[in-house]
Amino acid sequence: MRHAIPAWIRIPVFFLIIAGALEFLVDSGDNYAFVEHPLLAVVLLVFLLLLIAAEFILDAFENIMFQALSPEAKEKYMAAQQERMKKYDLKELYRKAMGTRPISEERDLVLDHNYDGIKELDNKLPPWWLYSFYASIIFAAGYMAYYHIFDGENQVAEYETEMLAAKLAVEEYKKNAPDLVDAESVVLLTETGDIEKGAAIYQTNCMACHAADGGGGIGPNLADEHWILGGGIKNVFHTISEGGRAGKGMIAWKSSLKPTEIQQVASYVLSLQGTTPANPKEAEGEVWAEE
């Protein structure tokens, strides 16, 4: 095999096989393995150097063996080697691919057509063009069978599948990214740590209007069952985030607090339900019940 295929073909082929195997075996996500794991680039470089070194060693060993041959054997060997290498002559490969013939043979291609001294040659289509044409026919037949006979997945179906996968990925990401919580996805927090953080935020930002114990002042009483803009975690989160009634309610805290902080303080506010403030303000709004 070594004598049948020249080194300038063998080395790239073996190198690509090794690189392809590493790409297949190493999990690198959407990136190439050697990009995701730079150490693999070093490994591939080492493999390439080893392949080149192996060629030099084999050439040296072959040269030693060649020198040990008799003159007649050397001559036969060289003749066989030249014959083998003719298959990989780039000019010959180009000529076969293009289907060209030497100028000296053009007289055999002249047709019996003469247009004001302009002669026509009976050149055949280049092999590369013919093979490409045949390949396109085979591809077209397979394409038609896949999409029009066996109902293969078309571009619209692929788009819808990818959009659905993207939507699910976004929803999963939102579940694991607390600061993306909104009024639709917010849930009531009950952990002691979250309630304590909510209490700290409340004492810093809300106490001035709602009193330290939630009994109310400028703002309404947060300990009774009455709500102006609705109770429950979703309504309270939305009210804190977007602000109260236009012109008379509290400001929108979404520019000052993160979504997680609004969730924590909303959960703390709801934890005040049923407590007894020192100076409770008169109830405002309507009694709200979870549906």
C-alpha positions in Angstrom: 0.0 0.0 0.0 2.9 2.4 0.8 4.2 2.0 -2.7 0.8 2.2 -4.3 -0.1 5.6 -2.7 2.4 8.5 -2.5 3.3 10.1 0.9 1.6 13.4 0.0 -1.7 11.6 -0.1 -1.1 9.1 2.7 -0.1 11.6 5.4 -3.1 13.9 5.0 -5.5 10.9 4.8 -4.1 9.3 8.0 -4.1 12.7 9.7 -7.7 13.4 8.8 -8.8 9.9 10.0 -7.1 10.6 13.4 -8.7 14.1 13.6 -12.1 12.7 12.7 -11.8 9.9 15.3 -11.0 12.5 18.0 -13.8 14.7 16.9 -16.2 11.8 17.1 -15.0 10.5 20.4 -14.5 13.8 22.3 -17.7 15.6 23.5 -17.2 19.2 22.5 -20.7 20.5 22.0 -21.2 22.8 18.9 -17.5 23.6 18.7 -14.7 21.6 17.1 -12.9 19.3 19.6 -9.5 21.0 19.2 -11.2 24.5 19.8 -13.1 23.4 22.9 -10.0 21.5 24.2 -6.8 23.2 23.1 -4.7 20.3 24.3 -6.2 18.2 21.5 -4.6 20.6 19.0 -1.2 19.7 20.5 -2.0 16.0 20.3 -3.0 16.4 16.6 0.3 18.2 15.9 2.2 15.4 17.6 0.4 12.8 15.5 1.3 14.8 12.4 4.9 15.0 13.3 5.0 11.3 14.0 3.5 10.5 10.6 6.1 12.7 8.9 8.9 11.1 11.0 7.6 7.6 10.1 7.7 8.5 6.4 11.3 9.7 6.7 12.3 6.5 8.6 10.7 4.3 6.1 12.3 6.2 3.2 15.7 5.8 4.9 15.1 2.1 5.5 13.9 1.6 1.9 17.0 3.4 0.6 19.2 1.1 2.5 17.4 -1.9 1.1 17.6 -0.4 -2.4 21.4 0.1 -2.2 21.7 -3.6 -1.4 20.0 -4.6 -4.7 21.9 -5.7 -7.8 22.0 -3.2 -10.7 19.4 -5.2 -12.6 17.1 -5.3 -9.6 17.6 -1.6 -9.1 16.6 -0.9 -12.7 13.4 -3.1 -12.4 12.5 -1.4 -9.1 12.9 2.1 -10.6 10.9 1.2 -13.6 8.1 -0.2 -11.5 8.1 2.9 -9.3 7.8 5.3 -12.2 5.0 3.2 -13.6 3.2 3.4 -10.3 3.7 7.2 -9.9 2.2 7.9 -13.3 -1.3 7.4 -11.8 -0.6 10.4 -9.5 0.8 12.8 -12.1 -1.1 16.0 -11.5 -1.0 17.0 -15.2 -2.3 13.6 -16.2 -5.1 13.7 -13.6 -6.1 17.2 -14.8 -6.2 16.0 -18.4 -8.4 13.1 -17.5 -10.7 15.2 -15.4 -11.1 17.8 -18.2 -11.2 15.2 -21.0 -8.7 17.2 -23.1 -6.6 15.8 -25.9 -3.3 17.0 -27.2 -3.3 19.6 -30.0 -1.6 17.2 -32.3 -4.8 15.0 -32.2 -7.2 17.8 -33.0 -7.3 16.9 -36.7 -9.1 13.7 -35.6 -11.8 15.8 -33.9 -12.6 18.1 -36.8 -16.2 17.8 -38.0 -17.4 18.3 -41.5 -18.7 21.8 -40.7 -17.2 24.9 -42.0 -18.6 28.4 -41.2 -16.6 31.0 -43.1 -13.4 29.2 -42.3 -14.4 28.4 -38.7 -14.2 24.7 -38.0 -15.9 22.8 -35.2 -14.3 20.1 -33.0 -16.2 17.1 -31.8 -15.0 17.4 -28.2 -16.8 15.3 -25.6 -18.1 16.8 -22.4 -15.5 16.8 -19.6 -15.8 13.7 -17.3 -16.1 15.9 -14.2 -19.2 17.6 -15.8 -20.7 14.3 -16.8 -20.2 12.7 -13.4 -21.6 15.8 -11.7 -24.6 15.7 -13.9 -25.2 12.0 -13.1 -24.8 12.7 -9.4 -27.4 15.5 -9.6 -29.8 13.1 -11.2 -29.3 10.5 -8.4 -29.6 13.3 -5.8 -32.8 14.6 -7.4 -34.4 11.1 -7.4 -33.5 10.7 -3.7 -34.7 14.2 -2.9 -38.0 13.6 -4.6 -38.5 10.2 -2.9 -37.6 11.6 0.6 -39.7 14.7 0.5 -42.6 13.9 -1.9 -43.1 10.2 -1.4 -42.0 9.4 2.2 -43.0 12.9 3.6 -39.6 13.8 4.8 -39.2 16.8 7.2 -39.2 19.9 5.1 -37.9 23.4 6.0 -41.2 24.5 7.6 -41.3 21.4 9.8 -37.6 21.9 10.7 -38.3 25.6 11.6 -41.2 24.7 13.8 -39.2 21.9 15.5 -36.3 24.3 16.2 -38.6 27.1 17.4 -40.4 24.6 19.8 -37.0 23.4 21.1 -35.9 27.0 21.5 -39.0 27.9 23.4 -38.5 24.9 25.8 -34.9 25.9 26.2 -35.9 29.5 27.1 -38.5 28.2 29.7 -35.9 25.9 31.2 -33.4 28.7 31.4 -35.9 31.0 33.1 -36.5 28.3 35.7 -32.8 28.3 36.6 -32.2 32.0 36.2 -33.9 33.7 39.2 -33.4 37.3 37.9 -35.6 36.5 34.9 -38.6 35.9 37.2 -41.7 37.9 36.3 -45.3 38.3 37.4 -46.3 35.2 35.4 -43.6 32.9 36.7 -43.1 34.2 40.2 -43.9 31.8 43.1 -44.3 32.4 46.8 -41.0 32.0 48.8 -41.3 30.3 52.2 -37.7 29.7 53.1 -36.5 31.5 56.2 -33.5 33.0 54.4 -35.7 34.5 51.6 -38.2 35.9 54.1 -35.4 37.5 56.1 -33.9 39.1 52.9 -37.4 40.3 52.0 -37.8 41.8 55.5 -34.5 43.7 55.2 -35.6 45.1 51.8 -38.9 46.1 53.3 -37.3 47.9 56.3 -35.1 49.8 53.9 -37.6 50.8 51.2 -41.2 50.2 52.3 -41.4 50.9 56.1 -41.7 54.7 55.6 -45.1 54.3 53.9 -46.4 51.0 55.3 -45.0 51.1 58.9 -42.4 48.7 60.3 -45.0 46.1 61.1 -47.1 46.5 57.9 -49.9 48.4 59.6 -49.9 51.2 57.1 -49.4 54.9 57.0 -49.2 56.8 53.8 -49.6 53.4 52.2 -52.4 50.9 52.9 -52.4 48.3 55.7 -50.6 45.1 54.5 -51.7 42.9 57.3 -55.5 42.7 56.6 -57.3 40.8 53.9 -58.2 43.9 51.8 -56.2 44.7 48.6 -56.5 47.6 46.3 -54.7 46.0 43.3 -55.3 42.4 44.2 -53.5 40.0 46.6 -51.5 36.9 46.0 -47.9 36.6 45.0 -48.4 37.5 41.3 -50.5 40.6 42.0 -48.2 41.8 44.8 -45.1 41.2 42.7 -46.7 43.1 39.8 -47.7 46.0 42.0 -44.2 46.4 43.6 -42.5 46.0 40.2 -44.8 48.3 38.1 -46.0 50.7 40.9 -49.4 51.5 42.3 -52.3 53.6 41.0 -51.3 56.3 38.6 -50.8 59.7 40.3 -51.4 58.4 43.9 -49.8 55.0 44.3 -46.2 54.0 45.1 -43.4 54.2 42.5 -42.3 51.3 40.3 -39.5 49.5 42.1 -38.3 47.5 39.1 -35.7 50.2 38.4 -34.2 49.9 41.9 -34.8 46.3 42.8 -33.8 43.1 41.0 -36.6 40.6 40.2 -35.4 38.2 42.9 -35.5 41.1 45.4 -39.0 42.0 44.4 -40.0 38.3 44.8 -38.4 38.3 48.3 -40.1 41.4 49.5 -43.5 40.4 48.0 -43.2 37.1 49.8 -42.4 38.9 53.1 -45.4 41.3 52.6 -47.7 38.2 52.2 -46.1 36.7 55.4 -47.6 39.7 57.3 -51.2 38.5 56.5 -53.0 37.7 59.7 -50.5 39.5 62.0 -51.7 42.3 64.4 -50.0 45.7 63.8 -49.6 48.2 66.6 -51.7 50.9 64.9 -53.4 49.3 61.9 -54.8 51.6 59.3 -58.4 51.3 58.2 -58.9 48.7 55.5 -58.8 49.8 51.8 -59.8 48.0 48.7 -61.6 44.7 48.6 -61.2 41.3 50.3 -59.1 39.1 48.0 -59.3 35.4 47.8 -57.1 33.0 45.8 -59.0 31.5 42.9 
